[in-house]
Amino acid sequence: MMISRTLEKKDIPNLLRAMWEDGISAYITSTGIEWYHAEYRVNKSVVGDVWGLSSTQMDRVQNYIYGNDPFDNLYKHEYEKSD
């Protein structure tokens, strides 16, 4: 049995920023969170596998996204740079 360490809430923003810099984004939709790599939709489990996260850790990341919508904020900063 593989045991993964707890993903602390304070670590999630840095993880999501690193994902964004690697081309990963997530959008809150009426059907839940949709994950993308560039313009290609990918499964949550694939993102978790690539980043070495368990399904429990990915659930914690998604809960953070629901509460904070960080990708929206990351893209706002990117738009500000282009002005």
LUMMARDREN-391220 format. One record per atom (N, C-alpha, C): residue number from 1; atom name; x, y, z. Coordinates in Angstrom, 2 decimals, padded with zeros to 5 digits, always signed. Layout:
N
r k->NUM	a->CA	east->X	north->Y	up->Z
...
***
This chain:
83
r k->1	a->N	east->+000.84	north->-001.18	up->+000.00
r k->1	a->CA	east->+000.00	north->+000.00	up->+000.00
r k->1	a->C	east->+000.89	north->+001.24	up->+000.00
r k->2	a->N	east->+000.59	north->+002.16	up->-000.91
r k->2	a->CA	east->+001.36	north->+003.38	up->-001.00
r k->2	a->C	east->+000.69	north->+004.48	up->-000.17
r k->3	a->N	east->+001.47	north->+005.12	up->+000.66
r k->3	a->CA	east->+000.94	north->+006.19	up->+001.50
r k->3	a->C	east->+001.59	north->+007.50	up->+001.05
r k->4	a->N	east->+000.74	north->+008.47	up->+000.73
r k->4	a->CA	east->+001.27	north->+009.77	up->+000.32
r k->4	a->C	east->+001.11	north->+010.76	up->+001.47
r k->5	a->N	east->+001.99	north->+011.72	up->+001.48
r k->5	a->CA	east->+001.92	north->+012.72	up->+002.55
r k->5	a->C	east->+000.72	north->+013.63	up->+002.34
r k->6	a->N	east->+000.28	north->+014.24	up->+003.40
r k->6	a->CA	east->-000.83	north->+015.18	up->+003.33
r k->6	a->C	east->-000.41	north->+016.40	up->+002.55
r k->7	a->N	east->-001.26	north->+016.82	up->+001.64
r k->7	a->CA	east->-001.02	north->+018.04	up->+000.87
r k->7	a->C	east->-001.58	north->+019.20	up->+001.68
r k->8	a->N	east->-000.69	north->+020.00	up->+002.23
r k->8	a->CA	east->-001.10	north->+021.12	up->+003.08
r k->8	a->C	east->-001.75	north->+022.23	up->+002.24
r k->9	a->N	east->-002.76	north->+022.87	up->+002.80
r k->9	a->CA	east->-003.46	north->+023.93	up->+002.09
r k->9	a->C	east->-002.51	north->+025.05	up->+001.67
r k->10	a->N	east->-001.50	north->+025.32	up->+002.49
r k->10	a->CA	east->-000.55	north->+026.40	up->+002.18
r k->10	a->C	east->+000.33	north->+026.05	up->+000.98
r k->11	a->N	east->+000.45	north->+024.77	up->+000.64
r k->11	a->CA	east->+001.28	north->+024.34	up->-000.49
r k->11	a->C	east->+000.52	north->+024.35	up->-001.82
r k->12	a->N	east->-000.80	north->+024.36	up->-001.76
r k->12	a->CA	east->-001.60	north->+024.25	up->-002.98
r k->12	a->C	east->-001.41	north->+025.44	up->-003.92
r k->13	a->N	east->-001.38	north->+026.69	up->-003.46
r k->13	a->CA	east->-001.18	north->+027.79	up->-004.41
r k->13	a->C	east->+000.13	north->+027.66	up->-005.21
r k->14	a->N	east->+001.21	north->+027.24	up->-004.55
r k->14	a->CA	east->+002.48	north->+027.06	up->-005.27
r k->14	a->C	east->+002.39	north->+025.92	up->-006.27
r k->15	a->N	east->+001.70	north->+024.85	up->-005.90
r k->15	a->CA	east->+001.50	north->+023.73	up->-006.81
r k->15	a->C	east->+000.71	north->+024.18	up->-008.03
r k->16	a->N	east->-000.37	north->+024.91	up->-007.82
r k->16	a->CA	east->-001.20	north->+025.36	up->-008.94
r k->16	a->C	east->-000.46	north->+026.35	up->-009.83
r k->17	a->N	east->+000.37	north->+027.20	up->-009.25
r k->17	a->CA	east->+001.17	north->+028.12	up->-010.07
r k->17	a->C	east->+002.15	north->+027.33	up->-010.93
r k->18	a->N	east->+002.77	north->+026.31	up->-010.37
r k->18	a->CA	east->+003.70	north->+025.47	up->-011.14
r k->18	a->C	east->+002.95	north->+024.74	up->-012.25
r k->19	a->N	east->+001.75	north->+024.26	up->-011.96
r k->19	a->CA	east->+000.94	north->+023.62	up->-012.99
r k->19	a->C	east->+000.64	north->+024.60	up->-014.12
r k->20	a->N	east->+000.22	north->+025.80	up->-013.75
r k->20	a->CA	east->-000.11	north->+026.83	up->-014.74
r k->20	a->C	east->+001.10	north->+027.15	up->-015.60
r k->21	a->N	east->+002.27	north->+027.27	up->-014.98
r k->21	a->CA	east->+003.49	north->+027.54	up->-015.74
r k->21	a->C	east->+003.84	north->+026.39	up->-016.68
r k->22	a->N	east->+003.36	north->+025.19	up->-016.37
r k->22	a->CA	east->+003.59	north->+024.01	up->-017.20
r k->22	a->C	east->+002.46	north->+023.81	up->-018.23
r k->23	a->N	east->+001.52	north->+024.74	up->-018.28
r k->23	a->CA	east->+000.45	north->+024.67	up->-019.27
r k->23	a->C	east->-000.82	north->+024.00	up->-018.79
r k->24	a->N	east->-000.91	north->+023.70	up->-017.50
r k->24	a->CA	east->-002.11	north->+023.06	up->-016.94
r k->24	a->C	east->-003.02	north->+024.15	up->-016.39
r k->25	a->N	east->-004.31	north->+024.02	up->-016.68
r k->25	a->CA	east->-005.30	north->+024.94	up->-016.11
r k->25	a->C	east->-006.56	north->+024.16	up->-015.77
r k->26	a->N	east->-007.39	north->+024.75	up->-014.97
r k->26	a->CA	east->-008.65	north->+024.12	up->-014.57
r k->26	a->C	east->-009.73	north->+025.19	up->-014.53
r k->27	a->N	east->-010.89	north->+024.82	up->-015.02
r k->27	a->CA	east->-012.02	north->+025.75	up->-015.06
r k->27	a->C	east->-013.19	north->+025.15	up->-014.32
r k->28	a->N	east->-013.86	north->+025.98	up->-013.55
r k->28	a->CA	east->-015.07	north->+025.56	up->-012.86
r k->28	a->C	east->-016.22	north->+025.71	up->-013.84
r k->29	a->N	east->-016.92	north->+024.60	up->-014.10
r k->29	a->CA	east->-018.05	north->+024.61	up->-015.03
r k->29	a->C	east->-019.29	north->+024.11	up->-014.31
r k->30	a->N	east->-020.40	north->+024.11	up->-015.00
r k->30	a->CA	east->-021.65	north->+023.63	up->-014.40
r k->30	a->C	east->-021.62	north->+022.13	up->-014.13
r k->31	a->N	east->-020.69	north->+021.42	up->-014.76
r k->31	a->CA	east->-020.58	north->+019.97	up->-014.54
r k->31	a->C	east->-019.42	north->+019.60	up->-013.63
r k->32	a->N	east->-018.71	north->+020.59	up->-013.12
r k->32	a->CA	east->-017.56	north->+020.34	up->-012.25
r k->32	a->C	east->-016.32	north->+021.03	up->-012.78
r k->33	a->N	east->-015.17	north->+020.60	up->-012.32
r k->33	a->CA	east->-013.91	north->+021.19	up->-012.76
r k->33	a->C	east->-013.42	north->+020.44	up->-013.99
r k->34	a->N	east->-013.04	north->+021.19	up->-015.02
r k->34	a->CA	east->-012.46	north->+020.62	up->-016.22
r k->34	a->C	east->-010.99	north->+021.01	up->-016.27
r k->35	a->N	east->-010.13	north->+020.02	up->-016.49
r k->35	a->CA	east->-008.69	north->+020.21	up->-016.55
r k->35	a->C	east->-008.23	north->+020.27	up->-017.99
r k->36	a->N	east->-007.26	north->+021.15	up->-018.25
r k->36	a->CA	east->-006.71	north->+021.31	up->-019.60
r k->36	a->C	east->-005.19	north->+021.36	up->-019.56
r k->37	a->N	east->-004.59	north->+020.83	up->-020.60
r k->37	a->CA	east->-003.18	north->+021.06	up->-020.89
r k->37	a->C	east->-003.18	north->+021.79	up->-022.21
r k->38	a->N	east->-002.79	north->+023.06	up->-022.17
r k->38	a->CA	east->-002.96	north->+023.97	up->-023.31
r k->38	a->C	east->-004.45	north->+023.97	up->-023.65
r k->39	a->N	east->-004.82	north->+023.68	up->-024.88
r k->39	a->CA	east->-006.24	north->+023.69	up->-025.24
r k->39	a->C	east->-006.86	north->+022.29	up->-025.22
r k->40	a->N	east->-006.11	north->+021.30	up->-024.77
r k->40	a->CA	east->-006.58	north->+019.92	up->-024.76
r k->40	a->C	east->-007.14	north->+019.54	up->-023.39
r k->41	a->N	east->-008.36	north->+019.03	up->-023.39
r k->41	a->CA	east->-008.97	north->+018.60	up->-022.14
r k->41	a->C	east->-008.33	north->+017.29	up->-021.70
r k->42	a->N	east->-008.03	north->+017.20	up->-020.41
r k->42	a->CA	east->-007.42	north->+016.00	up->-019.84
r k->42	a->C	east->-008.18	north->+015.59	up->-018.59
r k->43	a->N	east->-008.07	north->+014.33	up->-018.23
r k->43	a->CA	east->-008.73	north->+013.82	up->-017.03
r k->43	a->C	east->-007.96	north->+014.24	up->-015.78
r k->44	a->N	east->-008.71	north->+014.42	up->-014.72
r k->44	a->CA	east->-008.11	north->+014.76	up->-013.43
r k->44	a->C	east->-007.07	north->+013.71	up->-013.02
r k->45	a->N	east->-007.36	north->+012.46	up->-013.27
r k->45	a->CA	east->-006.44	north->+011.39	up->-012.87
r k->45	a->C	east->-005.12	north->+011.48	up->-013.63
r k->46	a->N	east->-005.15	north->+011.93	up->-014.87
r k->46	a->CA	east->-003.92	north->+012.09	up->-015.65
r k->46	a->C	east->-003.08	north->+013.21	up->-015.06
r k->47	a->N	east->-003.71	north->+014.31	up->-014.71
r k->47	a->CA	east->-002.99	north->+015.43	up->-014.08
r k->47	a->C	east->-002.35	north->+014.95	up->-012.78
r k->48	a->N	east->-003.13	north->+014.23	up->-011.98
r k->48	a->CA	east->-002.60	north->+013.71	up->-010.73
r k->48	a->C	east->-001.43	north->+012.77	up->-010.93
r k->49	a->N	east->-001.53	north->+011.88	up->-011.92
r k->49	a->CA	east->-000.43	north->+010.94	up->-012.20
r k->49	a->C	east->+000.83	north->+011.67	up->-012.62
r k->50	a->N	east->+000.70	north->+012.64	up->-013.51
r k->50	a->CA	east->+001.87	north->+013.39	up->-014.00
r k->50	a->C	east->+002.53	north->+014.16	up->-012.87
r k->51	a->N	east->+001.74	north->+014.70	up->-011.96
r k->51	a->CA	east->+002.27	north->+015.50	up->-010.86
r k->51	a->C	east->+002.53	north->+014.69	up->-009.60
r k->52	a->N	east->+002.33	north->+013.38	up->-009.68
r k->52	a->CA	east->+002.61	north->+012.52	up->-008.54
r k->52	a->C	east->+001.66	north->+012.69	up->-007.37
r k->53	a->N	east->+000.40	north->+013.00	up->-007.67
r k->53	a->CA	east->-000.59	north->+013.25	up->-006.63
r k->53	a->C	east->-001.58	north->+012.10	up->-006.55
r k->54	a->N	east->-001.94	north->+011.71	up->-005.36
r k->54	a->CA	east->-002.95	north->+010.67	up->-005.17
r k->54	a->C	east->-004.34	north->+011.25	up->-005.48
r k->55	a->N	east->-005.33	north->+010.38	up->-005.57
r k->55	a->CA	east->-006.69	north->+010.86	up->-005.83
r k->55	a->C	east->-007.19	north->+011.72	up->-004.67
r k->56	a->N	east->-006.78	north->+011.40	up->-003.45
r k->56	a->CA	east->-007.15	north->+012.21	up->-002.29
r k->56	a->C	east->-006.52	north->+013.60	up->-002.37
r k->57	a->N	east->-005.26	north->+013.66	up->-002.77
r k->57	a->CA	east->-004.59	north->+014.95	up->-002.92
r k->57	a->C	east->-005.24	north->+015.76	up->-004.04
r k->58	a->N	east->-005.61	north->+015.11	up->-005.14
r k->58	a->CA	east->-006.28	north->+015.83	up->-006.23
r k->58	a->C	east->-007.64	north->+016.34	up->-005.78
r k->59	a->N	east->-008.34	north->+015.57	up->-004.95
r k->59	a->CA	east->-009.61	north->+016.06	up->-004.41
r k->59	a->C	east->-009.38	north->+017.31	up->-003.57
r k->60	a->N	east->-008.32	north->+017.33	up->-002.81
r k->60	a->CA	east->-007.98	north->+018.50	up->-001.99
r k->60	a->C	east->-007.66	north->+019.70	up->-002.88
r k->61	a->N	east->-006.93	north->+019.46	up->-003.98
r k->61	a->CA	east->-006.63	north->+020.54	up->-004.94
r k->61	a->C	east->-007.93	north->+021.07	up->-005.55
r k->62	a->N	east->-008.82	north->+020.16	up->-005.93
r k->62	a->CA	east->-010.08	north->+020.61	up->-006.53
r k->62	a->C	east->-010.92	north->+021.39	up->-005.54
r k->63	a->N	east->-010.96	north->+020.97	up->-004.29
r k->63	a->CA	east->-011.69	north->+021.73	up->-003.27
r k->63	a->C	east->-011.12	north->+023.14	up->-003.13
r k->64	a->N	east->-009.80	north->+023.25	up->-003.21
r k->64	a->CA	east->-009.17	north->+024.57	up->-003.14
r k->64	a->C	east->-009.59	north->+025.41	up->-004.35
r k->65	a->N	east->-009.61	north->+024.79	up->-005.52
r k->65	a->CA	east->-010.01	north->+025.51	up->-006.74
r k->65	a->C	east->-011.44	north->+026.01	up->-006.61
r k->66	a->N	east->-012.35	north->+025.18	up->-006.12
r k->66	a->CA	east->-013.74	north->+025.62	up->-005.93
r k->66	a->C	east->-013.82	north->+026.83	up->-005.01
r k->67	a->N	east->-013.00	north->+026.87	up->-003.98
r k->67	a->CA	east->-013.06	north->+027.96	up->-003.02
r k->67	a->C	east->-012.33	north->+029.22	up->-003.44
r k->68	a->N	east->-011.35	north->+029.09	up->-004.33
r k->68	a->CA	east->-010.48	north->+030.23	up->-004.64
r k->68	a->C	east->-010.39	north->+030.60	up->-006.11
r k->69	a->N	east->-010.79	north->+029.72	up->-007.01
r k->69	a->CA	east->-010.69	north->+029.92	up->-008.46
r k->69	a->C	east->-009.34	north->+030.53	up->-008.85
r k->70	a->N	east->-008.24	north->+029.89	up->-008.49
r k->70	a->CA	east->-006.92	north->+030.49	up->-008.69
r k->70	a->C	east->-006.50	north->+030.66	up->-010.14
r k->71	a->N	east->-006.98	north->+029.81	up->-011.04
r k->71	a->CA	east->-006.57	north->+029.95	up->-012.43
r k->71	a->C	east->-007.13	north->+031.21	up->-013.04
r k->72	a->N	east->-008.32	north->+031.62	up->-012.61
r k->72	a->CA	east->-008.88	north->+032.89	up->-013.06
r k->72	a->C	east->-007.95	north->+034.03	up->-012.65
r k->73	a->N	east->-007.45	north->+033.99	up->-011.41
r k->73	a->CA	east->-006.54	north->+035.03	up->-010.92
r k->73	a->C	east->-005.19	north->+034.98	up->-011.63
r k->74	a->N	east->-004.68	north->+033.78	up->-011.92
r k->74	a->CA	east->-003.40	north->+033.66	up->-012.63
r k->74	a->C	east->-003.52	north->+034.26	up->-014.02
r k->75	a->N	east->-004.62	north->+033.99	up->-014.72
r k->75	a->CA	east->-004.78	north->+034.54	up->-016.06
r k->75	a->C	east->-004.97	north->+036.05	up->-016.02
r k->76	a->N	east->-005.61	north->+036.58	up->-015.00
r k->76	a->CA	east->-005.75	north->+038.03	up->-014.88
r k->76	a->C	east->-004.38	north->+038.69	up->-014.84
r k->77	a->N	east->-003.45	north->+038.11	up->-014.08
r k->77	a->CA	east->-002.10	north->+038.67	up->-014.01
r k->77	a->C	east->-001.40	north->+038.59	up->-015.36
r k->78	a->N	east->-001.64	north->+037.55	up->-016.11
r k->78	a->CA	east->-001.04	north->+037.41	up->-017.43
r k->78	a->C	east->-001.57	north->+038.49	up->-018.37
r k->79	a->N	east->-002.87	north->+038.76	up->-018.29
r k->79	a->CA	east->-003.45	north->+039.81	up->-019.13
r k->79	a->C	east->-002.89	north->+041.18	up->-018.75
r k->80	a->N	east->-002.66	north->+041.40	up->-017.46
r k->80	a->CA	east->-002.12	north->+042.68	up->-017.03
r k->80	a->C	east->-000.72	north->+042.90	up->-017.60
r k->81	a->N	east->+000.07	north->+041.83	up->-017.75
r k->81	a->CA	east->+001.42	north->+041.94	up->-018.30
r k->81	a->C	east->+001.40	north->+042.36	up->-019.76
r k->82	a->N	east->+000.35	north->+041.96	up->-020.51
r k->82	a->CA	east->+000.31	north->+042.25	up->-021.93
r k->82	a->C	east->-000.17	north->+043.66	up->-022.24
r k->83	a->N	east->-000.69	north->+044.37	up->-021.25
r k->83	a->CA	east->-001.17	north->+045.75	up->-021.49
r k->83	a->C	east->-000.05	north->+046.73	up->-021.71
***
